[in-house]
Amino acid sequence: MALSSKKILNDKPLIFNLVLTNEDDRLDCSWFNPITEKKINFLKQKKINSRILITLKKIACVSGGKRLPKGTIFSEDSNIPYVRAKDVKSLIFDIDSVAKIPKSAHQVVQNYQLIQNDLVLTIVGTIGNVGLLDKKVAVCDFTENIARIRINNDLVLPKFLLHFLNSEYGKIQMEKFSVGSLQYKLSLKSCRNIQIYIPWFKNSFDIKEQKRILKHVHKIFEESEKKKNKSTSLIKEINNLIAKNIKLKIILGGSKFDIFKRSINNDSFSRLDVLFNHPLREKWLNEIKKYPFKKLKKLAKIQKRNNIGVSDFYRLVGLEQIDEKTGKIFKANEVDGLISKKILLKKGDILISKLQPEKGKVIMIDKTYDGCVGSSELVPLVIHSKEILPEYFWIILRSKYVLRQWEYELTGSSRMRIGKDEIYNTLIPLPSLTVQEKIIKEVNQKIKESDIFLSQSNELNKKAKEEFLTMLIK
């Protein structure tokens, strides 16, 4: 556990040593990036008696999680949360929305637990997303792809450390320490060596000053979160908007994991798994068939494409760069090589994630990401029918009418996927082109309003981060 303030003060050195030594085994640009070194040197040379620069390991215990046993199936009926890197998207992450694991899997990973006021930091793939568990939990397991930061509360406040790690000075150090080519990694040892700039008064950590800084920026962060929630709620309204236009009831209630008995002697069954033959799935399909519809294969086809040319670098879109709430790509990483099969993204393509498509990772490629390469888990669809408009196709694929179908058609164990036949046999509600245009117009308006609130939220978040550093480094 973390040491006392007196012990820490006498334990030197407390600053980065950026001079090349015999221990340095890296000569890459990230390690000796002059911009990064300049910023860290700024903190080193900052002469403020009420501040101290110290490594994370002196104020917290940093440890890793554990991978689930092979073949583990997530269970909606369980109450045991399992936090993965994908769950760490906001500073205060929602423990209720993470995947749940069965008791048998928990027994294997039960020694790797999160408790209230633990911080988590993503250390594989997307590096540096940080979150705080602010709720009391009886049990909470976590993956090896995130680092758990358990602080000494007598030395530092959880939210203070959270905001520092999320600041410019926290992020640049994570970038400096990360290694890898296509998938970056941040070691636990490197996490422990992240430098923290923290209030210091009379040879002890100044909790009062930490509280003062947090109080100043709290209102800005709070307003940012309100704007973000408003943006999210507008996106959620889209399903009701679609239902109102095509007048097709959305069936609610019941769990796809409900136990049931049913004879499957009928030769028409192509699959024998429980989900596919669940009566709720049949009820859902029968409801859609009350409305004009066509199977997806009558409207679009899977595009086979392997013409990725040789290049000095590629703009790579992974599944983690797709926002499942909005169906948009928010980032493409530049990489200098491709070590696995990828697909070429072209403007106008509509892509479905084979991996857990029911989460809503369905995207339409615009000019921003035209020419990028994407994960082979993405299936590019090209419309070949004049009965459906591209934007409506994208909208309806992300609606509950389709996503609920896919819930019952997944195969696999812990990484559930959808197959080609299931994609082609998806039932697509097909209103007239006039109604499609109306839906597109109304949905685009919701998205536009949502984007405005999201932009305002991002600006407020940026302002709050700047204010935090201004008060800390003054």
C-alpha positions, 0 to 999 in steps of 0.5 A: 500500500502507499507510504506515509507523507514523511517517507515519500518526501525522503524517497528520491528521486521524485522526478523523471530522469529524461537523460539517456542512461544504460537502463534505456532500452528504447530509442523510438520517437515516442520515448524521446518525443521533444514535445512530451519532454518539454511538457514534463520538464515544465513540471520539473522546473515549476518552483511552487512550494505548495506542489510536488511531483511524485510517481503514482506508485508512491500514492497508490497500488497499481495492479492488473485484472484477469482474463475470463476462462475460455468459453465464458458466456455472459449472462443477463440473469447474473448480478456479477459485473465484469468490467472491460476496457470498452466500459471505461468511456467516461470518467464516472463509469456506469457499473450497472451497464457492464456485462455480467458473468456467471458464478462459475466464471467469477470463481476463477477471477474472484481475486481480481476485484474493484471496490468503491473509489478504485480508478481504472485505466485502459492499458491495451488498444485504446490507451489512457481512458480513465474511470472511477467506480464511485458506487459501493459494490458487493463484488466486481471483477475486471479484465487484464486490459485495464489497470486498477489504481487503488489509492491511499485516501489520506494522501489524495482524493479519488476525483483529484487523481482521476482528473489529473490522469485525464489531463494533458499531463497524464495523457502525454505520459501514457502515450510516452510509455506505450509500446507496440505497433498495431495494438499499443500496450501500457505495462503496469510498471509504466503505470506506476511510474506516471508522474503526478503533480499534487498539492503539498503543504507543510510536508504533507499532502494538501487534501484541503487544496485538492477539494478547493480545486475540485469544487471550482471545476465541479460545476463545469463538469456537471454541466458538461455531463448534463449536455452529454446526457441530453445528447444521448436521450435524443439518440434514444428517441430515434426508435420511438420516432421510427415506430411512429412512422411505420406504425409497427409495435415494438414488443417489450418484456420477457428475457431471451434467456427465459427457460422454455420447453419446445419440440424441435423435431421439425425438419425446418429447423436449421439451428438447434440452439436455444436462442434461435428457437426461442418463442420470443424470437418467433413472436418478434418476427411475426410482428414484423411480418405484419408490415411490408418487409423484405429479407436483407438479401433482396435489398443488399449484398455483402461486398467482397473487397481485398484491394488494399494497396501497399502504403507507408501508413494506414488509417485503421478503424477498429471496433473500439473506434465505433460509437454504438450509441450513435453509429459513428466512427469517432477516430482512426489510428495511423499504423505503419503496417497491417499484420492481419486481414483488413477491409477497405472502407469506401464512401457510401458503404454500410458496415455491420459488426459481425461481433455482437452486432446487436449492440448497434455498431452499424456505420455508414462511411462518409468522406472523412473515413473514405479509404481507411482500412477496417477490422475484418469483423466489419461486413460491408453491405452494398445496396442493389435495390431501388426500393430502399434508400441508403440512409434509411437502410442505415437507420433501420439496421440500427433500430430495435426491429433489426437489433432485436432479431440479431440478439437471437441469432448470435453464435459463439461463446464469450465473443458472440458473432452473427453469420452470413446467412443470419445477416441475409435473412434479416427482416427489413421493414420496408415502407414507401420511399416517401415514408423513408424520406420522412424518417430520414429527415426526422432522424437527421434532425434528432442527430443534428440536435444531439450533435449540438449538445454533444459539441457543447458538452465537449467544449465544457469538458475541455474548459473544465480540464483547462481550469483544473490545470490552471488552478493546479499549475499556477 
